[in-house]
Structure formats: C-alpha cells, structure tokens
Amino acid sequence: MRGSDACSGDDAVGASAARADAAIRLTYANFPPAATFPCVQMEHWAKEVEKRTGGKVKVQTFPGGTLLAAKNILDGVISGLATSVTSP
C-alpha cells in the first residue's frame, strides 16, 4: 500500500471506536393522533429502548402521520424513511 492510501492501525482503531460509540438512530412512524393509546405506547417504548440500551439506541418518534400517512407506511419502510412503524 502506498503511504497516502494506507490507514495506520491507530486510525483504523479510532474510527472503529467512534462508530461503536455512535448511537444507533431509529425513526418510528405512527399514524394515529399523538394522544391515542398506540402513540402513547410508542413514546413509552422509545424511552424504554433508550434507557435499557444506556442511550446507545435513540428513537425519534413521529405520531399522527407527521412522517408517513397510514397508506404510505409500507413504502416508507422499504425506502428507509422509517425504521419502525405501526401498520394499519
């Protein structure tokens, strides 16, 4: 390997450690209104995930169709827009 193309062992270890320390981010789309039971439970679940993983997994919630309408839930997961959903 040439000098400019090579990555020193320390650089590789540092990059791996940075990735390991980075939080996993999930997006959870739900279509019912925020005050309804499914969305209240979604919020509770998101907080529990963060607590039980020591903050290594962060969940951003989108109640009330704010990210995806009910008819777009499946397409949103397929496209990667949402990682978690409640389906109709």
C-alpha positions as CSV (number, residue, x, y, z in Angstrom):
1,M,0.0,0.0,0.0
2,R,1.2,3.5,-0.7
3,G,1.5,6.0,2.1
4,S,-1.4,8.2,1.0
5,D,-3.7,5.1,0.5
6,A,-2.8,3.3,3.8
7,C,-4.6,3.8,7.0
8,S,-2.5,3.4,10.1
9,G,-3.6,0.8,12.7
10,D,-4.3,3.6,15.2
11,D,-6.5,5.4,12.7
12,A,-8.5,2.3,12.0
13,V,-8.9,1.5,15.7
14,G,-10.0,5.1,16.3
15,A,-12.6,5.0,13.5
16,S,-13.9,1.7,14.8
17,A,-14.2,3.1,18.3
18,A,-16.0,6.2,17.1
19,R,-18.5,4.0,15.2
20,A,-19.0,1.8,18.2
21,D,-19.7,4.9,20.4
22,A,-22.1,6.4,17.9
23,A,-25.8,6.0,18.8
24,I,-28.0,3.9,16.6
25,R,-30.8,6.1,15.4
26,L,-34.3,4.7,14.6
27,T,-37.3,6.5,13.2
28,Y,-40.6,5.3,14.4
29,A,-43.6,6.4,12.3
30,N,-47.2,6.0,13.6
31,F,-50.4,7.3,12.0
32,P,-52.9,7.7,14.9
33,P,-53.1,11.0,16.7
34,A,-50.5,11.6,19.4
35,A,-52.9,11.4,22.4
36,T,-54.2,7.9,21.4
37,F,-53.1,4.7,23.1
38,P,-50.8,3.5,20.2
39,C,-48.8,6.7,20.1
40,V,-48.6,6.9,23.9
41,Q,-47.2,3.4,23.9
42,M,-44.8,4.3,21.1
43,E,-43.4,7.1,23.2
44,H,-43.1,4.8,26.3
45,W,-41.3,2.2,24.1
46,A,-38.9,4.7,22.7
47,K,-37.9,5.9,26.2
48,E,-37.5,2.3,27.4
49,V,-35.3,1.4,24.5
50,E,-33.0,4.4,25.2
51,K,-33.0,3.6,28.9
52,R,-32.3,-0.1,28.5
53,T,-29.5,0.4,25.9
54,G,-27.8,3.1,28.0
55,G,-28.5,5.6,25.3
56,K,-26.8,3.6,22.6
57,V,-30.1,3.4,20.7
58,K,-32.1,6.6,20.1
59,V,-35.6,6.5,18.8
60,Q,-37.2,9.5,17.1
61,T,-40.9,9.2,17.1
62,F,-43.4,10.6,14.6
63,P,-47.0,10.3,15.8
64,G,-50.2,11.4,13.9
65,G,-48.9,10.7,10.4
66,T,-46.3,13.5,10.7
67,L,-43.7,11.4,8.9
68,L,-45.9,8.9,7.0
69,A,-49.6,8.7,6.4
70,A,-51.2,5.3,7.0
71,K,-51.3,4.5,3.3
72,N,-47.6,5.2,3.0
73,I,-46.3,3.2,5.9
74,L,-45.0,0.2,4.0
75,D,-43.4,2.3,1.2
76,G,-41.7,4.4,4.0
77,V,-40.1,1.4,5.5
78,I,-39.0,0.0,2.1
79,S,-37.4,3.3,1.2
80,G,-35.7,3.6,4.6
81,L,-37.5,6.7,5.6
82,A,-38.7,4.9,8.7
83,T,-37.1,2.0,10.5
84,S,-40.0,1.2,12.8
85,V,-43.7,1.6,12.2
86,T,-47.2,0.7,13.3
87,S,-49.1,-0.7,10.4
88,P,-52.8,-0.2,9.7
